[in-house]
């Protein structure tokens, strides 16, 4: 199973450690590339490269993870435009 929406807004942290996950209603069948969404939303380029190298990911899976993150970010723009304009304008 994959969270499918593991973005900064759904992660609770304390003292730089993850202490909880919100919005678990979007769990679904796992695509391993979905697990990379958090990497794209939360880490800088250098940190992402460490993850890619450590997990020994190929370019296809890596790009699918980027595509999932991009798809979510694009959805925020229209989905939250009126209900949460700050989120819609975010660069996360």
N, C-alpha and C positions, 0 to 999 in steps of 0.2 A: 504494500500500500504506500501511497505517496501523498503528502499533504497537498500538493498542487498549488498552494498559495502561500508559500513560506517566504514572506516578504518582511521587511523591517517592522511594518505595522503589526504583524502577527507574532513577533518574538519579544518576550519579556526578558530583560537582562538586569543583572545586579552585579556590580563590581566586575564588569567585563566578562561575565559568565551567563550563559543561557539558563534561565530558571523556569521558563514556561513557554508554552506555545498556545496561541489563540486561534479561533476560527477553524476548528477542526472539521467543520461541516463539508469541506471540499476534498476530503480523502477520496481517493479513487484508485483504479488499477495503476500499478506502477509502470512508468516509463523511466528508466534510469536517468534520462536527461532531465526529467522534472526535478530530480534531486539537486541538480545544478542551479536551479533558479535562485536559491539563496546566495550562492556564490556570486552570481551576476548582480544581484540587488545590493549585497552588503559588503563586498570586498573590492579593494582597489586592484588595478591591473597586476601589480607585482604579486599580491596575495593570491589572485586567481591563478597566476602561472604556477605558483607553488602547489596549489590544489591539483591543477591539471597534470603536472609532472608527477606528483606523489601518487595519484590514482591511475597514472599511465593511460590517460584517456586519448582516444583517437580524435581526429579532427571532426568526423561526422557527429559523434556523440557530443563533443564540445560545442559545436555550432547549433545542434538541436537544443541544448541547454540555453544558449544565448537567445535562440528564437523563442523559446517558451517565455523567458524573462521579458523579451521585447513585446510579445503578444500581451502579456499582463500589463505592462506599462502603457501600451496603446489603449487598452481597455479602460484604464483609470481615467484617461482624459475625458471620454464621453460618459462613462458610468457615474463618475463622481462630480461631473461638471457643476451640477446645481446643489447636490446634497453635501458635498465636501470639497469646495473649490480649492482649499489649501492642498489636499491630497492630489487633486486633478492637476495642479500646477507643479507638483513636486518632480524632482529629477531622479527619484529613486527607481 
